[in-house]
Amino acid sequence: MPNIRSAKKRMRQDLKRRERNRQVKTEVKSVIKKIRKLVAQGKIEEARELLPRAQSVIARAGSKRVLHRNATSRRISRLFRLVNKKAAA
């Protein structure tokens, strides 16, 4: 446990941020999992409808610095590529 006042404050801030980051990461993972599941089931149109929401969730995580900006771009790109590849086939 910290003894210094500023360290105590930093610890409180870290706890709040950790909880918020966990929520954002969970949301990102679940929306990616939904799209992958839809694509695996062959429901391409439903996956396409969910893509803009997924892009928004992932981009928001990047803007809050929960994910690195390159990671957000990569994840969005891979999702779109996956859906478009299955739609073309």
Secondary structure, 3 states (H helix, E strand, C coil): CCCCHHHHHHHHHHHHHHHHHHHHHHHHHHHHHHHHHHHHHCCHHHHHHHHHHHHHHHHHHHHCCCCCHHHHHHHHHHHHHHHHHHHHC
